[in-house]
Amino acid sequence: MNRTAAIMLALAVAAPGGPAQAGRPDTRAMTCADAQLLVRRAGAVVMTTGRYTYDRIVAGVGWCDFDEETRLVTAPTIDNPRCRIGYVCRPATLFEDFFRFPR
């Protein structure tokens, strides 16, 4: 069994909750390196990050909409309580500054 297959199997077995959550990777069941690798390979993945939390983690700004920017996200993993697993897409603040100035 290769490393990727082993990671996916571990995620399926360790995923908490009911059937709706069975397919979503849980950062708490992975090492920091494995979580980072999953995001890099997939580009964008919805991951459980806590008991009641999840987010869409992306590898870079290319996975966001044109009016969004990336913000670094940390999540708990087996070996690191604040692992830098990737980024989240959030509305860009560039336009907020533009509209703040009087015309």
C-alpha positions in Angstrom: 0.0 0.0 0.0 1.5 3.4 -1.0 1.6 6.4 1.3 -1.4 8.2 -0.3 -3.6 5.1 0.0 -2.6 4.7 3.6 -3.5 8.3 4.4 -6.9 8.0 2.7 -7.6 4.7 4.6 -6.6 6.3 7.9 -8.9 9.3 7.2 -11.8 7.1 6.4 -11.4 5.1 9.6 -10.7 8.1 11.9 -13.4 10.4 10.6 -15.7 11.2 13.5 -19.5 11.7 13.1 -22.1 10.2 10.9 -22.1 9.3 7.2 -22.1 12.9 6.1 -18.7 13.4 7.5 -17.2 10.0 6.6 -15.6 11.3 3.4 -14.2 14.6 4.8 -10.5 14.5 6.0 -10.0 15.4 9.6 -6.8 17.3 10.3 -6.8 16.0 13.9 -6.3 12.5 12.6 -3.2 13.4 10.4 0.3 14.6 11.0 1.1 18.1 9.9 3.1 16.9 6.9 0.3 14.6 5.8 -2.3 17.4 6.0 0.0 19.8 4.0 0.6 17.1 1.4 -3.1 16.4 1.0 -3.8 20.1 0.4 -0.9 20.5 -2.1 -1.9 17.5 -4.1 -5.6 18.2 -4.2 -5.3 22.0 -4.6 -8.5 22.6 -2.6 -10.1 20.3 -0.1 -12.8 20.6 2.6 -11.3 19.5 5.9 -12.7 19.0 9.4 -10.5 21.2 11.7 -12.3 20.6 15.0 -15.3 18.9 16.7 -17.8 21.3 15.1 -15.6 23.1 12.5 -14.5 22.6 8.9 -13.2 24.8 6.1 -12.2 24.7 2.5 -8.4 24.8 2.5 -6.5 25.7 -0.7 -3.0 25.4 -1.9 -2.8 29.0 -3.2 -4.7 32.0 -4.6 -5.3 30.2 -7.9 -8.0 28.2 -6.2 -9.9 31.3 -5.1 -12.4 33.5 -7.0 -11.1 36.7 -8.7 -12.3 39.0 -5.9 -10.8 36.9 -3.1 -7.4 36.6 -1.5 -5.7 33.9 0.6 -5.2 34.0 4.3 -2.9 31.5 6.0 -4.8 28.9 8.1 -3.6 26.8 11.0 -5.3 23.7 12.3 -4.6 21.1 14.9 -2.9 17.9 13.8 -1.6 14.8 15.7 1.9 16.4 16.1 1.2 20.1 15.9 -1.6 22.1 17.6 -1.1 25.0 15.1 0.0 23.3 11.8 0.1 25.7 8.8 -1.9 23.4 6.4 -2.6 25.9 3.7 -4.9 28.9 3.0 -8.5 29.9 3.0 -10.1 32.2 0.5 -11.6 35.4 1.9 -13.0 38.5 0.3 -10.2 40.8 -0.8 -9.7 44.0 1.3 -8.2 45.9 -1.6 -11.7 47.2 -2.7 -12.7 48.2 0.8 -9.9 50.8 0.9 -10.9 52.1 -2.5 -14.5 52.8 -1.5 -13.5 54.4 1.8 -12.1 57.5 0.2 -14.5 60.4 -0.5 -15.1 61.3 -4.1 
